Amino acid sequence: MKESLRSAPSTIVPQTSFGPLRLLPALPWLILAAAMRVIAFAGGPASLPALIVAAVAVLHAFIVTAQRCIEASGGTSGLGDLTLGEQFRLSLAVLWRIALLMVIATLALAFTPYAARSHHLMAGLDGMAFDQLTHLGRFWSAFIAALMLLMILQAERNNGRTAFFPALGEFARRVLWLGTAVLVLGLVNIGLSHGQNAVRSMIWTFGQTDATQFAKNLIFFVFIFSFAMLRLWVTLSIVTFGLKASYVYGESD
């Protein structure tokens, strides 16, 4: 993990990854995730498979963006060398562990005064790319993102072997910087939510005009996936910065 974030010459960073091109590799996975979410919300027997596919798609987008963020921070990563099959296996290995954590957290919260909001914890994975409905959920998604980054980097270091508790222990050892990153990211997510709601209102107003349906659909498409890519990029940028800072400022390895 430390090797992934070590300082490295800028020449190893692919030049095509600069600027807006950094965001594009995650777009197909986010489109797939959004489509599966629509199918899941419609109900029926396809809901559960659609939710699983959506979660895997978000994880793929997370992995692709993690590679770009690590490189942009001056580090090196082997995530870009993974084949699609290896990415798929890594996604599934991370997914079932994170899903189990979300289920346990949801059940635990169900016995507290916040029981009415406990189900929002099940959207912890989606919340890294799509807006959560509560502030609790937004901070929860920030924590999930930090934990997932640790698990993925740990798998990269350990020949693909993924483990939950070592990653949780790593988070605990680096809680000063990673915890701060989670808090900052939660606040940023709140700000992004307000901004997204404001833009959504403007798009709704535009939808009442005489513009062509194609123009309305295009603007809505750009709106949805621009915020999804922005949210994912901001999430990983903040978490990666927090993790790297924990090495730079000497938290225990």
N, C-alpha and C positions, 0 to 999 in steps of 0.2 A: 504493500500500500504506500509506504513511504517512497518507494522507487517511482511510483506512478506520479507523484506530485513533486518530485525533486526538481530543482532548477535545471534547465536544459537550454542549449543554444537555440536561438529563435529559428535557425535554419531547419530544424526538424519539424516545425509546425507547417503543415501544408498551406501554401499560399492561397489556395482556393477556398480555405475555410474562413477567410476574413469577411467581414461585413455581413450583409443579409444572407449570403450563401451558407453561413453557419446554421441558420434556422431551417433551411429547406429539407435536409435529409429526414427530419422528424415528421414532415408534413403528411406523407402517405400513411404513416401509422396513426396519426391523429385523425385523419379522415376516416380510416377504418374504425377507430374507436368511437367516433361520433356516430357513424352509421349503425354500429352495433348497439350503442346506447338508445338510439331511436327505436330499434327493434325490441330491445328489452323493455323500454317504457310502455310499449304497446301491449305488453302482456302476452299470455299464451305459453305454449310449451317451448317456444324458442327463446324465452326470456333468459333462462339460466345459461344456456350455451352462448348466447349473445353477450351476456355480462362477462363470461370467462374470456371470450375472444377480445372484448373491449379492454379488459385488464391486461391481457398479454400485449395488445397493441400499444397501450400506454407505456408498458414496461420497455418495449422495443424503442419507443420514442425517447424514453428516459436514458437508455443505454447510449443511443446515438448522440444525444445532447450532452451526456456526461463526458464522452470522448472529446467533443468540441470544447467543453468548458475546461477540462484538464489541460488540453493543448494551449488554449488561450491564456491560461494562468502561467504558462511557461514550463509545464511538466510534460511527461511522456505517458502514453497509454497504449496498451495492446488491444483495447476494445475494438479498434477499427480493423484488427486482423481476424476477428472472429467471423466464421462463416454464418450464414443464416441459420443453419441447423444448430450451431453452437450457441448463437444468441437465443434461439428458441428454448434450448435446454436450460440455459442460464435464467431466462425469464420465468420458466415454470418452477425452477428451484427456488427462486426468490418469491414468486407469487404465492405458493402454498404457505410459506412461512409468514408472509405479511398478512395473508387472508386469515390465518389462524390468530394472529395478533389482533386484528381488527375485530374478529368475532369475540375473543376473550374480553377486549376492552369494551365492546358494546354491551356484553352481558354484565360486566362489572358496573358500568355506568347505569344500567337499568335499575339498580337497587339504591340509587342516590337521588337527591332532589332534581337532578338533571335528566331523569329517565326519559322525559318527553323528547329530548334531543339525542338520546343515545344512538339512534339509528344513523345519525349523520357520520358517526365514526366509521361506518362501513364504506363511506365514500372517500376514505383517506387517500386511496390510490388515485382515483379520478381527480381529486382536488389539486393534484400537482399540475394538471393541464386545464381542467374545467372548474368553474367557480363553485365553491362550497356555499351552503346556505346559512351557515352559522359561523360566528367568530371562533367557537370551540373547534369546529371542523377545520377551519383554516390553519389554526396552530397545530392541530393534529396532523394535517397533511404535510406541514413543514417538518414535523418530527419524523414522519414516515419517509420523507425524501432523504433526510440525513441518514437514517438507518439503512435505507436501500443503497445509498451510495457506498456506505461502509461495507455492506454485504457484497456488492458487485466488485469493489476493489479487492476485497479479501479473496473472492473467488479467482480473480485475475492473478493474485499472488500465489494461490494454493492450487494451481492446476485445475481450476474449475470447481473445486469443492466449496460449497456454500454452507455456512453455518450461522444460525441466528444469535446464539448466546455470545460467541466471541465478538460479533459485531456490536451487540448491546454493551458488552464490557468495554470495547473500544470507545463507544460513545460516552460511557461513564468516565473513562480516563481522560477524555478530552472535552468534558462537559462545559468547561469555562468558555471555550471558543465555539464549540458546536452548539451548546445551549444558547449562547448569545445569537448565533446565526439563526437558530430556530425561532427565537423571539423576534428578531428583526424581520425574518421572512414572514412570520405570521402577521406582523403589522403591515408589511408591504402587500400581502395578500388582501388585507382589508382595504387598503388604498386602491388596489387593482379592481376589487369588486365594485367600489363606488364609481370608479372610472368606467368600468364596463357597463354598469347600470345607466350611467349618463349617456354613453354612446348608444346603448340599446334604445333609450328613449328617443334619441335623434333619428335613429333608423326607423322606429315605429312611425314617427312623424313623416319621414320621407315616404314610408309605405302608403300613406294616405294621399299622396300626390298622384298626378296623372302620368308619372314615369312608366316606362315599359316594365312588364313583369320580369324580363331578362335582367334589366338594370337593378331592380329590387332584389332579385335572387342573387345576383353577383355581389352586391354590397353586403348582403346578409352573410354570404359565404366568406367573403374577405374578413368581415367582422368576427365571425366565430373562430376561424382558424388563425387569424392574426393574434387574437388574445390568447388562444391556446398555446401557440408557439412562444409568445412573449412570456406567458406565465411559466412555462417549462424552462425557458432559458434563464429567467430571473431566479427561479427556484434553485437550479443547479449552480448558477454563478455564485449565489450567496452561500450555499452549503459548501461548495468547493473552496471558496475563500476562507470560510471558517475552519475547514479541515486543514488547509495548508497553513493557516495562521497558527494552529495548534502545534505544528511541527516547528515553524519558524521561531515561536516564542517559548519553546522548550517544555511543553507538556509531555508527560511520560510516554514512551513508546511501547 
